[in-house]
Structures are given as C-alpha cells and as structure tokens.
Amino acid sequence: MARVKAVCISERKGEQKHPVDEVWLEKDYGIDGDAHAGNWHRQVSLLAAESVEKVQKNLPFSLTSGAFAENILTEGIELYTLPVGTRLKIGRAEGEVTQIGKECHQGCAIRELAGDCVMPREGIFVKVVKSGRVKAGDEIKIL
C-alpha cells in the first residue's frame, strides 16, 4: 500500500524543505505556507523514498525528508511511471499529475550537497484538484 512518509515545506524558493506535522492542500493553489504554491502546474512535488534511497547509498551522511525539495515524500509507489493526467488521492486531498521530473536549475544546492539530484528524473508534480489535509501515514491511491 502506498503511503505518505513525510510532508515538507519551505518558506523561500531554492531551499531544502523541512518536515512539518501536516499540510493543507488548497485546490488550484498548492500547499498553504509553501513558497511554490500558486496558480500554476507545479503546485506540489512528490518524490518516493525509494528514489532517495538510491542516492543515499553513495553518501557518507543521512538525507532528511525534504532534502530534494519535495513537498510529499512517499513510499510504496513508483511515481515517475505514472502518466501525466493520473489522479491521486493523497490523504483527504486529490491531485492530478502535471509533470514528471524537471530541469535542475543552475547552482542547485541539493545537487551540490548530495552530488546528485534525483528529483529531475523521478520526482513528479501535481496540481491540487480537491482541497484537504495531508500528513505522514496517510494512504495514497491512484484514482
């Protein structure tokens, strides 16, 4: 069963995100309190813990939730194989996959720190289509 492992936010763009107890996903906006929220196609980012583990194997330090600037760290679902347009129920909210991966920007702090950034290859982005609260342990379902 797919689950939310952590929910993370950052107050400013270009920073690692930090875990919080729960987040509110607002329809057509994103995560309340997150720097990337707004009326655009990359409102919420998701990354699988299994993807993070691939990078972690080669590092002498431990990565924390939010290290790759993901809003929602998942487990038990291979996110990057989901086609654009897939609808997901995440806790009480719902999102629609709008993008798989992204171009890593110049001077990416995560890439410099870890030597690799898995988000451009295996992270996904969703637009919020139904508002709701999300927290670690919540189930993720493909609709």
N, C-alpha and C positions, 0 to 999 in steps of 0.2 A: 504494500500500500504506500502511495506517495504521501509525503508529509512536508510541512514547513519545519525546517530545522532552526531558523533564526529569521528575525525581521530587523532591518537596519536602515538608518537614515543618516544624512549629513546635512548640515545647515548651509554649506557652501559647495559649489561645484568644484571638481578637481581634487577632492579629498577622499580618503578612505571613509567608509561609512562605519557607524558604531551600532552595536545591538541595542535594541530597546525592548520593553516587555510586550508591546503590541503597537499596531499601526492602524490608522483609519484610511482605507482606500476610498477615495471620493470619485464618483462617476465623472468621466470626461476631464479629470484633473490629475489624479495620481495620489501619492501618499501625503497626507496633511503633515506639514512640517519638514518635508524633504526638499532640498534645493532643486531637484529635477522635475518637480511637479509642475503641471501646466497643461494647456490645451494643445498637445502635440502627440506624436505617435510613440514616443518612448517614455511613457509616464512611469512605469515600474519595471525594474530589471530583476531577472531571476537567474540564478546560477545553481547548478547541482553541486552538492557536497562531494559527489564522486568526481566531478571535474576538478575541484580544488585539491582533492587527494592526489591527483596526477602530478600537480606542481609541487605539492608538499613533500613528496618522496625525495625530491632533489634539494631540499632546503635544510640548512642547519638550525633554523628557528621555526617556531609554530605560527601558522597563519591563523588569524582570528576571523570570526564572522564579519563580513563587510570589507575584508581586505581587498577584494577585487571590485569594490564599489557597487556590489549587488544589494538591492533592497530586500530580496527574499532569497534565502539560502534553502534549497530543497534537498530531499533525499528520496530515493526510490522512483525517480522519473528521469528519463533521458530527454531533457528539454530540447536540445538542439536538433532532435529528429522530428519535432512537432512542426507541421506545416504552418506557414503564415495563415491566419484566419481561424486557427484552432481556438475554441473557447475553453477556458479553465475555470472551475470553481475552486477558489482559494479561500479556505475558511468560510466566511459568510459573504465574501465578495466574489465578483466574477470579472475576468479579464479576457481579452482577445489578443492572440499573438500577432504582433505587427512587424516584428523584425527578428531575424536570427543573427546573432553576432553583431559586430560593429567595427569600424576602423578605430584603431588605437591612436589617440592623439599624441602629438609630439610632446616629449617631456613627461610621459605618463609615470607618475610616482609609483604606482603599483608595479609596473614593469621594471623600473629601476631598482626597487626594493627586492622583488622576488626573482628577477632575471627573466621572467615570463609572465604574460598576462593571458589567462585562459578565457576571459570574458569575450574578446573579439571572435573566438572560434566557437565557444559553446554556451555563451550566455544568450538569453532571449529577452525581448521587451514586449510588454503588453500595455494595451490601453484599457482603462477600467470601464467596464460596461454596466456594472452593478456595484453600488457602494456597500461597504461592510468592513467589519473589524477582522484583523488577521493577527495571529500570534503563533509562536512556536508550538508545535504539536498538532496544529490544525491539519486536516486532510486536504489533499489536492486531488481533484477529479477532472478527467477530460470529459467535456460535455458533448 
